[in-house]
Amino acid sequence: MPHDFRSLWRPARVVENRPVAEGSMWIALEAADDLPAAFEPGHVLGLGLQQSDNTLMRHAYTVSLGRPGLRRFEHLYRVISRGRMTPHLAGLSPADEVFFHGPFHTPIQQEVRSDAERVVLISTGAGIGPLFGYAQKSLVEGETRPMTLYAGFREESHVCLTDELNLLSCKHPNFGWHITLSRPAGTWHGLTGRVTESVPKCIDPQHLGVTHFHLVGNGEMVHLMKKALHRAGVLPPRVSIETYFNHHAIPESIAVDELAAKFTRTGNRFPEDRATFS
C-alpha cells in the first residue's frame, strides 16, 4: 500500500451473517470503498457499529477468511448474550453497514515457520475460525507438510465448521482434524477433555522438535500450552499465539511442568492425523 490506511474507519456491507453453532455466528463483509481490502486469516480488524449519537461501538475481531478478489473478509464470532457488541452484531442483515479499520496482528501463514516439518493448530471456541481459514489457504496454495487441527469446545452443540473441515481433509490427505469436548454427552465418540488434556496424547514426542504450534483462544489455555511446549523442548520461534481474552493469564509453574510431562511421555497414543468428528 502506498499509504497506511489502518487507522481509517472504512465502510463495509454485510454479505451474510448466519448461525453456525449454538451461540456462534459467521459474518462476511465487503469493503464499500475503493481502498485495498486484502486481509488474511490471523489479521485482526476493528469492527464498528454506528450508534444514534454518531459514535462507533467498536471491538476487535480476527479474520477467519479473506477473499481479496471479492474485497471480502469473514469472521467467526461468539455471541455473548449480555455482551456490549456481539448481540448487535448478530442482529445485522445483508446490506447493513459496518465500519472497519486495520489490519493489525500478523497473519498465521507468516507466523508458521517454514523450517518446521509439521504444523499443529490448537484452538478453543471461536479460535477455530482463523485456524480453519489458514489451513484452507495454505493447503490450496500447495502446503504439503503434515498439518493437524485440534479444536476444543465445551459441548457438542457448540461445535462448528465440521463440514468445511471434512471437505478440506478429503481434498488434502496431509490434513487432519479433531474436536475435543470438555463436557461430552454419552453419545460422543471424539476426544474428551480440554485441549490441554487431550492434545498431548495425540502428539508423538519424537515430532516435538520439528513441529510448529499455533495457538488461538482463551489466554489461560494459550499461555499454559505455550510455556509447557517450551519446557518440553519446542523452540520459542516454533510456538506462535493469539489470545482472545484472559490476555494476562499466568499459569502456575506446577501446571506447566505437568503439561510438559504429558507431551514428552511415551506410551499408547491417539493417531495424530485422523478426524474424530463426522
Summary of the structure (lengths in Angstrom):
residues: 278
radius of gyration: 18.8
end to end distance: 42.6
largest distance: 61.8
contacts: 896
relative contact order: 0.14
helix: 30%
strand: 32%
